């Protein structure tokens, strides 16, 4: 399982540990990923995703999963999230 947020595309970054003696060793900064179940009002079901804590706050701020995916760019979304976005758009078009 990759360490990448399914909604924002946020992934690991690299940097340095810097000691008091100014010795530098390489390290990785991992995103704060959580397995969450989000409710889609349009589809009427829950969706399981692995997203970062910042993305979860963004989903809440925008008013839910449907609103977040409507504004999200396709190149940042994972394949699973892109599939959900297309299902929601199709359901909204027929309703």
N, C-alpha and C positions, 0 to 999 in steps of 0.2 A: 504494500500500500504506500503510495507516494505521500510525502509530507508537503502537500500543496492544498490550499483552500479551494473548494469546488466552486465557490461563487466569485471570489476576487482574484484568484490565481496567485495569492501570496505564498511564497515558498521560502526555503532556507536562504540565509545570507551568510557571507563569510566575513571575518574580521580578525582582529588580534586580541589576545590576552596581553595586557601590559602590566608587568610587575612593578614593584616599587623601585627596583633597580633598572627599570626601563627595558627589560628583556621582553621581546615580542615573540609569541608563539601563535600559530594559526588556530582559529576556532570557528565553530558554526553557530549562528543564531537561528534557532528553529521557531517557526510560527506556533502560536498557542492554538492548536487544533482541538476541536471538540466534536464528538458524534452527537448530532441533534436530530430530532424529529420535528419538522415544521409543517404546519397545517396550510393547505392550499384551499382557499374559499371557492375558487372556480371549479377545481377538480373534485372537491368534497372528500379529500383523503389526505393522509399524512405522508410526508416524503422524508426519508432518512438521508442526511447529507453529512459530510465531514467538513466543517467550516471553521474559520478562525473566530476568536472572540470578538474581534473588531467587525467582522462581517455580520455576526449575530446582532450586534448593536445597530449596524446599518439597516438590517432587515426590519428591526423594530422601529427605527426612526422613519423609514419610508412607508410604514403601514402594512407590513406583512410580506410574505414570500412573493405573491403575485405582483405587487407593486414594485418590488425590488427587481424581479426578473424582467419586467417590462422596460425598465430603464437601463438594465445592465447591457454592456457591450458583449457581443457574441465571442470575441476573441479571448476574453478573460474567463469565460465560463468553461467548466469541464464538459465532457460529452454527456454525462448524466444530467447535469443542470441544463444544458442546451436542449436535451430531449424534453425535459419538464417544461421549459419555456415554450417550446413549440406546441406541446399538448395544451397548455393554458391558452395560447393564442388561438388555437383551433377551436377550443371550447367556447371562448369569448366570441369568436366570429359566428358560430352557429347559434349562439343564444341571443 
